[in-house]
Each structure stands twice: as structure tokens, then as C-alpha cells.
Amino acid sequence: MYIKVKAFPKSKQEEIKEVAEGRFEIKVKEKAEKNLANQRIIEIVASHFKVDKKDVRIINGHHHQSKLLSINFVD
């Protein structure tokens, strides 16, 4: 499954919000440095979809606010 994410690093509170089907806005406290925000986004998405962190990958947008993520649901 693929989802589109708009990231908001350096936010005061962490939050995940579905704005449309397959589109999310995620606020994280971490800065967009040294891959910290991306790793936290992966953790939040994995927790939201109840999968392991290794089953969530950033496909596109590593250095951008808009990202494309892949979620692998294991049976």
C-alpha cells in the first residue's frame, strides 16, 4: 500500500491526521536533520497501521516535505 505524507518537522506536538484517502499530514518534534524526522515519521506510520517499522519505507521525498511511503502488510 502506498500513502502520501506531508511532513511538518520541529512541531510542538506530534500528530498524524488523514486529510484524504491515502493522504496524511504528520507533525513530528524532531528536526529535519540527520534523518531524524524521517525515522520518526516511519515510527508513527508503523504504529498507526500496526505494522513493524521495517515494513514502512520512504520511496520518494527523503529531502522534501512531501513524501511517498510504502507499507507492507504481512499476513
C-alpha positions in Angstrom: 0.0 0.0 0.0 1.2 3.5 -0.8 0.4 6.7 1.1 1.4 10.3 0.6 2.6 12.2 3.6 3.2 15.9 4.2 5.7 16.3 7.0 5.9 19.1 9.5 9.2 18.7 11.4 10.1 20.7 14.5 6.4 20.9 15.7 5.5 21.3 19.3 3.3 18.2 19.4 3.3 15.0 17.4 0.2 14.2 15.4 -1.0 12.2 12.5 -4.0 13.3 10.6 -5.7 11.8 7.5 -6.7 14.6 5.3 -7.9 12.5 2.4 -7.9 8.8 1.5 -4.2 7.8 1.4 -3.0 11.3 2.3 -1.7 12.2 5.7 -0.2 15.2 7.5 2.3 14.2 10.2 3.8 16.6 12.7 7.0 15.5 14.5 9.1 17.1 17.1 12.4 16.1 15.5 14.4 18.5 13.3 14.8 17.7 9.6 18.5 16.9 10.1 20.4 13.7 10.1 17.3 11.8 9.0 15.8 12.2 12.5 12.4 13.5 11.2 12.1 10.7 8.6 12.8 8.0 11.2 10.2 9.4 13.5 7.7 9.6 10.6 8.3 5.9 9.9 7.7 5.0 13.6 4.5 7.0 13.7 3.1 5.4 10.5 4.1 1.9 11.6 2.3 2.5 14.9 -0.8 3.9 13.2 -1.1 1.0 10.8 0.0 -1.6 13.4 3.0 -2.9 11.4 6.7 -3.2 12.2 9.0 -0.3 11.4 10.8 -2.5 8.9 7.6 -2.8 6.8 7.4 1.0 6.2 9.7 2.6 3.6 10.1 6.1 2.2 10.0 5.6 -1.6 10.3 9.3 -2.6 10.9 12.6 -0.9 13.7 11.9 1.5 14.8 15.5 1.5 11.4 17.1 0.9 8.3 17.9 2.9 6.1 15.7 0.7 6.9 12.0 0.8 5.6 8.8 -0.7 5.7 5.8 1.7 5.2 2.2 1.1 3.6 0.0 3.8 4.0 -3.8 3.6 1.2 -5.6 5.4 2.5 -9.1 6.3 -0.2 -11.8 6.5 
